[in-house]
Amino acid sequence: MRKIILMAVFSAFYISCQDKKQEETPVADTPSESKYASFGDAINEEGALTSEEMMKKFEGLKEGDTVNVKFKSTIQNVCQKKGCWMTLGLANDKETFVKFKDYGFFVPKNATDKEVIVNGKAFVSVESVEDLQHYAKDAGKSQEAIDSIKEPKVTYSFMADGVLIAK
């Protein structure tokens, strides 16, 4: 009797797996899927602000304010330990420091100088000396450069939930 029940359970499991495979339908490639590698939540390139428009948004923020936005820029630097953060260029030689929502995904460490589209929350923060030194160490800066960091810095920050990087 046990063998019959065990076989019935196994058969039901096997059949349910087969049906699931048949129900899956391939998704057609969209232009953004072929042009970009996607990380985090699925996003597209539609409606992305330029880095100049994003700089204007940042200039209008005070510490504690946030704004949901999507913008396009160029990657200036990536964490060389894990790919757990990156900096993106803005207008007027400014940059934004990007982290990833819930530490849920990383980007390739060799993505510097690539076009990127990020979606998430923009905010202004004040980074402590200790955090700035930690980020400099992760970026592979020299000990002299790390030791030269003596003051906190107002930072244009971004918490990304989705990222597209040009292939």
N, C-alpha and C positions, 0 to 999 in steps of 0.2 A: 504494500500500500504506500509506503514511504517513497519507493522508487517512482510510482505513478505520479504522486503529488510533485516530487522533485522534477520529473520530466515535464509536467504541465507548467510549472513555474518557469523552468528554463525555456520551454517553447514560447510561452507568452512574452518573456523578455526578448528573445531572439526576434520574434515577429514584430514587436513594437519598435525595435531598433531598425528593422528593415523598412517599415512604413515611414519612419522619420526621414530616412535617407531619400526616399522617393518624393516626399513632400517638399524638400529643399529645392529652390529654384535659383539658378545663378543670377547675380545682380549685374546688370550691364555696366560697363566702365563709363564713368562720366569724365569729362575733360580734367577735372581736378584730381581724380584718382590716378590718371595716367601721368599727370604733370607733377604731382606732389606725393611725398610719403606722409602718411597720417599717423599721429601719435595722440593718445588720450581719446576724448570724445570725438565723434565724427563731426566735422565741420566742412564748409565749402568756402570758396573764395569770394562769393557774392557779398557786396556791401562792406568790404574791408576798407577802412580809412587808410590814408597815406600816413607816413611817419610825421609829416608836417602837421596834418590835421590832428594826429594823436598828441603831438607836443602842445597844441593849443588846449586840448582837453586837460592835459596834466597841469598846465599853468593855471587853469581855473579851479583846481582841487586844493583843499586844505587837508592837513593831517586829520584822518578819521573819515574823510569822504571816500566813497567808492563809486565807480561808474562801470556798467557792463558794456563792453565794446569789443570789436574785432578790428585788427589793423595789420597792415603789411609793412615789413621792414627788412633789414639785413642783419644776420647774426654777426655780432662782433666778437663774442667770446662764449665758450662753453666750458662747464665744469669738466676738468680732465680726469677726475676720479671716477665719476659715474654718469655724467651727463644730466645731473639733477638740477641744474640751473643754466641760464644763458643771459647774455646782455644783448639788447637790440638797439640799433641806432635810431635816434630821433633827430629832429631839426636842430640847428644851431650847435652842432657837435655835442649834444646831450645824448644820454642813453637811458634805457629802462632795464631794470633788473627783473628777470622773469623766473618764477618758481612754478612748480607744477602741482595742481590741486591734489591734496591728500597724499603727496609724494607717490602718486599712483602710476606715473610713467616717467621715462627718461628720454632724452634725445641723443642722437649719435654724437660722440666726442669730436668727430671730424667735420661737424656741420658749420664751422666758422666760414663767413663770407657768403653763405647761401641765403637766398630769398626765403622768407618765412612769413606765414600768416598765423597769428595767435588770436584766440578767442578766450575771453574771461573777464576778470575784474581788475581795473586799474585803480591805483591809490598812491598816495604820497606817504612815505614813512621816513623816520629818522633811524639810521643804522648806527649801532654802537661801534666803538673802536674795536672791541673784541670780535664782533661779527665781521667787520671790514677786513680785519687781519686774517680771519678764518677763510673768507672768500678769496683773498689774495693768495693764500697758501694753496687752496684748491685749484686756482687758476695757474699754478706753477710759477708764481712770481718769486724773485730772489728774496733772500732773508733781509737784505738791506731795504728793499721796497716794502716788505711787510713791516719792518721796524719803523719805517718813516710815517706810518699811519698813526696820527696822534689825536685827531679830532673826529667827533661823530659827523655824519654826512646826511644831508637831506637827499633822499633817493626817490626817483620815480619808479614805482614797483608795479608788478603785474602778476596776478595769480591765474595761470592759464589752465583751462579745462580741456582745450583742444588745440593742436598744433599741426600745421601743414608745412613741410620743408620741401623746397624744390629739389627734384631728383637730379 
